[in-house]
Amino acid sequence: MSTLSKICIYITLIVLSIPALLPMAWMVSTSLKSDTQVFRTEGKEAPTVSLKSLIPQPVQWKNYPKALDAVPYRIYLRNTVFLCLVTVFGVVLSSAIVAYGFARMTFVGKPIFFIAMISTMAVPPQVTMVPIFALFKALGWYGTYLPLTVPAFFGAPFYIFLLTQFFQKLPDDMSEAARLDGAGDWRIFTRVVLPLSRPALATCAIFQFIGTWNDFLGPLIYLNDPNKYTVAYGLQQFMSRNGGQWTLLMAGATIFTLPIIVLFFFAQKTFIQGIATTGGKG
């Protein structure tokens, strides 16, 4: 590919990314303004929006400490990180075990079970929300983290599907060699398959981390103790109490978004590699 072609591609990508970046730029810009700058008007006209208006003058860095003091952000962050770590560990481990069975083992009715498992992805979560809530409340789990963590240890259909496709693409030579040496399925799974599947496992972990980090509905339904709130739920509570303080709200939203951006930049290569290698079997 010539240099000119690369330049044209980069320019096109930059132009196409502008609409996606504008809301984030407005969020960060608002978080660094004062209230008078956000609601500034010229005469009797409506507030003007321009490129110049996105630049805070002066920059109000104090909005971030104020946002952290307005809500117990450190408690919310601790709770969110705890849920992310537990659910990531549980869903990756359980999904990998199930996926290994579908990809590398033979048993009666395997295609039927696989199709049944995949079909559950088409069921809207709103359909099962009420019976699942009733089940967890009957078990006495309401108000605890158990409804948000225990299901992760029973696998997730989407991750099982991704890992199954990846495991099917792995060569059989190493597994057969380990089997000839007397290794069983569990040892082959832990010593051969898992080390070769790091990109796919990392992809599932990133998806689950982002999903748990952004989860609002789960904590809204099952948590009733403010000391157990997550960042997403806590931010909504802050908005309901301080809806007019847009500068503090945008500062809190920026803090909420920052860990996901940092995670993606650090895991970008592994994430893309995992997505690219979980296609159909070649």
C-alpha positions as CSV (number, residue, x, y, z in Angstrom):
1,M,0.0,0.0,0.0
2,S,1.4,3.4,-1.0
3,T,1.9,6.3,1.4
4,L,-0.8,8.3,-0.3
5,S,-3.3,5.5,0.1
6,K,-2.4,5.2,3.8
7,I,-2.9,9.0,4.3
8,C,-6.3,8.9,2.6
9,I,-7.4,6.0,4.8
10,Y,-6.2,7.8,7.9
11,I,-8.0,11.0,6.9
12,T,-11.2,9.1,6.2
13,L,-11.1,7.3,9.6
14,I,-10.5,10.6,11.4
15,V,-13.4,12.3,9.6
16,L,-15.7,9.4,10.4
17,S,-14.7,9.3,14.0
18,I,-15.5,13.0,14.6
19,P,-19.3,12.4,15.1
20,A,-18.5,9.7,17.7
21,L,-16.0,11.9,19.5
22,L,-18.1,15.1,19.7
23,P,-20.3,13.9,22.6
24,M,-17.3,12.9,24.6
25,A,-15.6,16.2,23.8
26,W,-18.7,18.1,24.9
27,M,-18.8,16.0,28.1
28,V,-15.1,16.7,29.0
29,S,-15.5,20.4,28.0
30,T,-18.6,20.8,30.2
31,S,-16.8,19.1,33.1
32,L,-14.1,21.8,33.0
33,K,-16.5,24.8,32.8
34,S,-18.3,26.9,35.4
35,D,-22.1,27.1,35.6
36,T,-22.0,30.5,34.0
37,Q,-20.1,29.2,31.0
38,V,-22.5,26.3,30.5
39,F,-25.6,28.4,30.5
40,R,-24.1,31.4,28.9
41,T,-26.5,33.3,26.5
42,E,-26.0,36.2,24.2
43,G,-28.8,38.7,24.8
44,K,-32.2,37.0,24.6
45,E,-31.1,34.3,22.2
46,A,-30.7,30.6,23.0
47,P,-27.2,29.4,24.1
48,T,-24.8,29.3,21.2
49,V,-22.9,26.1,20.4
50,S,-19.6,26.5,18.4
51,L,-16.1,25.1,18.4
52,K,-15.0,28.0,20.5
53,S,-17.7,27.4,23.1
54,L,-16.2,23.9,23.7
55,I,-13.0,25.5,25.1
56,P,-13.3,26.2,28.8
57,Q,-12.2,29.7,29.8
58,P,-10.8,29.4,32.4
59,V,-10.5,25.7,33.1
60,Q,-12.3,24.6,36.3
61,W,-10.3,21.7,37.5
62,K,-12.0,22.0,40.9
63,N,-15.1,20.4,39.4
64,Y,-13.5,17.0,39.7
65,P,-12.8,17.1,43.5
66,K,-16.3,18.5,44.0
67,A,-17.8,15.7,42.0
68,L,-15.9,13.2,44.1
69,D,-17.1,14.8,47.3
70,A,-20.7,15.0,46.1
71,V,-21.1,11.2,46.2
72,P,-19.1,8.5,48.0
73,Y,-17.3,7.7,44.7
74,R,-14.6,5.7,46.4
75,I,-17.2,3.3,47.9
76,Y,-18.9,3.0,44.6
77,L,-15.6,2.4,42.8
78,R,-14.6,-0.3,45.3
79,N,-18.0,-2.1,44.9
80,T,-17.8,-1.9,41.1
81,V,-14.3,-3.2,40.9
82,F,-15.2,-6.1,43.2
83,L,-18.2,-7.0,41.0
84,C,-16.1,-6.7,37.8
85,L,-13.3,-9.0,39.1
86,V,-15.7,-11.7,40.5
87,T,-17.9,-11.8,37.4
88,V,-14.9,-11.7,35.0
89,F,-13.3,-14.6,36.8
90,G,-16.5,-16.6,37.0
91,V,-17.8,-16.1,33.5
92,V,-14.5,-16.7,31.7
93,L,-13.8,-19.9,33.7
94,S,-17.3,-21.4,33.4
95,S,-17.7,-20.4,29.7
96,A,-14.3,-21.8,28.9
97,I,-15.2,-25.2,30.5
98,V,-18.5,-25.5,28.7
99,A,-16.9,-24.3,25.4
100,Y,-14.2,-27.0,25.7
101,G,-16.9,-29.6,26.1
102,F,-18.7,-28.5,22.9
103,A,-15.5,-28.0,20.9
104,R,-13.3,-31.0,21.9
105,M,-15.5,-33.7,23.4
106,T,-18.1,-36.0,21.9
107,F,-21.3,-36.9,23.7
108,V,-24.9,-37.8,22.8
109,G,-27.0,-34.8,21.8
110,K,-24.2,-32.3,21.6
111,P,-25.6,-30.5,18.5
112,I,-29.0,-30.2,20.1
113,F,-27.6,-28.9,23.4
114,F,-25.4,-26.4,21.5
115,I,-28.3,-25.1,19.4
116,A,-30.5,-24.8,22.6
117,M,-27.7,-22.9,24.3
118,I,-27.3,-20.5,21.4
119,S,-31.0,-20.0,21.1
120,T,-31.1,-18.5,24.6
121,M,-29.3,-15.5,23.2
122,A,-32.5,-14.6,21.4
123,V,-34.5,-14.4,24.6
124,P,-34.9,-10.7,25.7
125,P,-33.7,-10.2,29.3
126,Q,-37.0,-8.4,30.1
127,V,-38.8,-11.7,29.6
128,T,-36.9,-13.5,32.3
129,M,-36.4,-10.5,34.6
130,V,-39.5,-11.1,36.8
131,P,-39.1,-14.9,37.4
132,I,-35.4,-14.5,38.1
133,F,-36.1,-11.8,40.6
134,A,-38.7,-13.9,42.3
135,L,-36.2,-16.8,42.4
136,F,-33.4,-14.8,44.0
137,K,-35.8,-13.2,46.5
138,A,-37.1,-16.6,47.5
139,L,-33.5,-17.7,48.1
140,G,-33.0,-14.6,50.4
141,W,-30.5,-13.0,48.0
142,Y,-32.2,-9.7,47.6
143,G,-30.1,-6.8,48.9
144,T,-26.8,-8.8,48.4
145,Y,-24.3,-9.2,45.6
146,L,-25.2,-12.8,45.0
147,P,-27.7,-12.2,42.2
148,L,-25.0,-10.1,40.4
149,T,-22.2,-12.6,40.8
150,V,-23.5,-16.2,41.1
151,P,-25.0,-16.3,37.6
152,A,-21.5,-15.5,36.2
153,F,-20.3,-18.9,37.4
154,F,-22.8,-20.8,35.1
155,G,-21.4,-19.5,31.8
156,A,-22.7,-17.0,29.3
157,P,-24.0,-18.2,25.9
158,F,-22.2,-15.5,23.9
159,Y,-18.8,-16.2,25.4
160,I,-19.4,-20.0,25.1
161,F,-20.1,-19.5,21.4
162,L,-17.0,-17.4,20.9
163,L,-14.7,-19.7,22.8
164,T,-16.2,-22.8,21.1
165,Q,-15.3,-21.3,17.7
166,F,-11.8,-20.5,18.9
167,F,-11.2,-24.0,20.5
168,Q,-12.3,-25.6,17.3
169,K,-9.6,-23.8,15.4
170,L,-6.7,-25.0,17.6
171,P,-4.6,-27.8,16.2
172,D,-5.3,-31.3,17.6
173,D,-1.6,-32.3,17.5
174,M,-0.7,-31.0,21.0
175,S,-3.9,-32.3,22.6
176,E,-3.3,-35.8,21.1
177,A,0.3,-35.8,22.2
178,A,-0.7,-34.9,25.7
179,R,-3.4,-37.6,25.6
180,L,-0.8,-40.2,24.6
181,D,1.3,-39.1,27.6
182,G,-1.6,-40.0,29.8
183,A,-3.2,-36.6,30.3
184,G,-6.9,-36.5,30.8
185,D,-9.4,-33.9,29.5
186,W,-9.0,-31.6,32.5
187,R,-5.2,-31.5,32.2
188,I,-5.4,-31.0,28.4
189,F,-7.8,-28.1,29.1
190,T,-5.7,-26.4,31.7
191,R,-2.2,-27.1,30.4
192,V,-2.7,-27.0,26.6
193,V,-6.0,-25.3,25.5
194,L,-6.1,-22.4,28.0
195,P,-2.5,-21.2,27.4
196,L,-3.2,-21.2,23.6
197,S,-6.5,-19.3,24.1
198,R,-5.3,-16.1,25.8
199,P,-6.5,-13.7,23.1
200,A,-10.0,-15.2,23.1
201,L,-10.1,-15.4,26.9
202,A,-9.0,-11.8,27.2
203,T,-11.7,-10.7,24.7
204,C,-14.4,-12.3,26.9
205,A,-12.9,-10.8,30.0
206,I,-12.9,-7.3,28.4
207,F,-16.5,-7.7,27.3
208,Q,-17.6,-8.9,30.7
209,F,-15.7,-6.1,32.5
210,I,-17.3,-3.4,30.4
211,G,-20.7,-5.0,30.8
212,T,-20.4,-5.2,34.6
213,W,-18.9,-1.7,34.8
214,N,-21.8,-0.2,32.8
215,D,-24.5,-2.4,34.4
216,F,-27.2,-0.2,35.9
217,L,-30.3,-2.4,35.8
218,G,-28.9,-5.2,37.9
219,P,-27.9,-3.0,40.9
220,L,-31.1,-1.0,40.5
221,I,-33.2,-4.2,40.9
222,Y,-31.2,-6.1,43.6
223,L,-29.4,-3.5,45.7
224,N,-31.1,-1.4,48.4
225,D,-28.1,-0.4,50.5
226,P,-26.3,2.8,49.5
227,N,-23.1,1.4,50.7
228,K,-23.4,-1.4,48.1
229,Y,-24.2,0.9,45.1
230,T,-22.0,0.7,42.0
231,V,-20.6,3.6,40.1
232,A,-23.3,3.5,37.4
233,Y,-26.1,3.4,39.9
234,G,-24.5,6.0,42.1
235,L,-24.1,8.3,39.2
236,Q,-27.8,8.0,38.5
237,Q,-28.5,8.8,42.1
238,F,-26.3,11.9,41.9
239,M,-28.1,13.0,38.8
240,S,-31.5,12.6,40.4
241,R,-30.4,14.8,43.4
242,N,-28.3,17.3,41.5
243,G,-29.8,17.3,38.0
244,G,-29.1,21.0,37.5
245,Q,-25.4,20.8,38.3
246,W,-24.2,19.9,34.8
247,T,-20.6,20.7,35.5
248,L,-20.4,18.2,38.4
249,L,-22.5,15.7,36.5
250,M,-20.2,15.7,33.5
251,A,-17.2,15.5,35.8
252,G,-18.6,12.4,37.4
253,A,-19.4,10.9,34.0
254,T,-15.9,11.6,32.8
255,I,-14.4,9.9,35.8
256,F,-16.9,7.0,35.2
257,T,-15.8,6.6,31.5
258,L,-12.0,7.0,32.0
259,P,-11.2,3.5,33.3
260,I,-13.0,1.9,30.3
261,I,-10.9,4.1,27.9
262,V,-7.7,3.3,29.7
263,L,-8.6,-0.4,29.7
264,F,-9.3,-0.4,25.9
265,F,-6.0,1.4,25.1
266,F,-3.9,-1.1,27.1
267,A,-5.8,-4.2,25.8
268,Q,-6.5,-3.0,22.3
269,K,-4.1,-5.3,20.6
270,T,-5.2,-8.4,22.5
271,F,-8.9,-7.5,22.1
272,I,-8.6,-7.1,18.3
273,Q,-6.6,-10.3,18.0
274,G,-9.2,-12.2,20.0
275,I,-12.1,-10.9,17.9
276,A,-10.2,-11.7,14.7
277,T,-9.4,-15.3,15.7
278,T,-12.9,-16.3,16.9
279,G,-14.4,-16.7,13.5
280,G,-15.5,-19.9,11.8
281,K,-13.3,-22.9,11.7
282,G,-10.9,-22.8,8.8
